[in-house]
């Protein structure tokens, strides 16, 4: 048995012992990749907002 198999078995027995199958199923529904995508969208929006503010600051005022 390699380390990965041992870890998988340890995790499975821990989940069963603690009775947290349902909690894990519902709280981990999106997973890592969805969280990364969400954070990327947030960064993109913040960057666009910053760029828009910079463009507005450069515009000459019509006074």
Buried (B, 14 or more C-beta within 10 A) or exposed (E): EEEEEEEEEEEEEEEEEEEEEEEEEEEEEEEEEEEEEEEEEEEEEEEEEEEEEEEEEEEEEEE
